[in-house]
């Protein structure tokens, strides 16, 4: 009988879980108050203003 348990590897490196939100915030150069404002605007309007991405990219 084999008593070894099966080892499950994580689907992505743990470093991305730790640094993910900070990297996104730092890369976009947003401050904490801006993040709160953008979150509220996104919750209220959703994807309605996504067409503006074509103009800003």
C-alpha positions in Angstrom: 0.0 0.0 0.0 1.3 3.4 -0.9 0.9 6.1 1.8 2.2 9.0 -0.3 -0.2 11.9 -0.8 -0.5 13.6 -4.1 1.1 17.0 -4.3 -1.0 19.6 -6.1 1.0 22.5 -7.6 -0.5 26.0 -7.4 -2.0 27.2 -10.7 0.0 30.4 -10.6 3.0 31.6 -8.7 2.2 33.0 -5.2 4.2 36.1 -6.0 1.5 37.3 -8.4 -1.1 36.9 -5.7 0.9 39.1 -3.4 2.1 41.7 -5.9 -0.8 41.7 -8.3 -2.9 44.6 -7.0 0.2 46.7 -6.2 1.7 46.2 -9.7 -1.5 47.2 -11.4 -1.8 50.3 -9.2 1.8 51.2 -9.6 1.8 50.7 -13.3 -1.2 52.9 -13.8 0.2 55.6 -11.4 -3.0 55.8 -9.4 -3.3 57.1 -5.9 -5.5 55.4 -3.3 -8.3 58.1 -3.6 -8.3 57.6 -7.3 -8.7 53.9 -7.0 -11.7 54.4 -4.8 -13.2 56.8 -7.2 -12.6 54.5 -10.2 -14.1 51.6 -8.4 -17.3 53.5 -7.6 -17.5 54.8 -11.2 -17.0 51.3 -12.5 -19.7 49.9 -10.2 -22.1 52.6 -11.3 -21.5 52.7 -15.0 -20.1 49.3 -15.8 -18.7 49.0 -19.4 -20.8 51.8 -20.9 -17.7 54.1 -21.3 -15.4 51.4 -22.7 -15.5 53.0 -26.1 -13.3 55.7 -24.8 -10.4 53.2 -24.6 -10.2 53.5 -28.4 -9.5 57.2 -28.1 -7.0 57.0 -25.3 -4.8 54.2 -26.5 
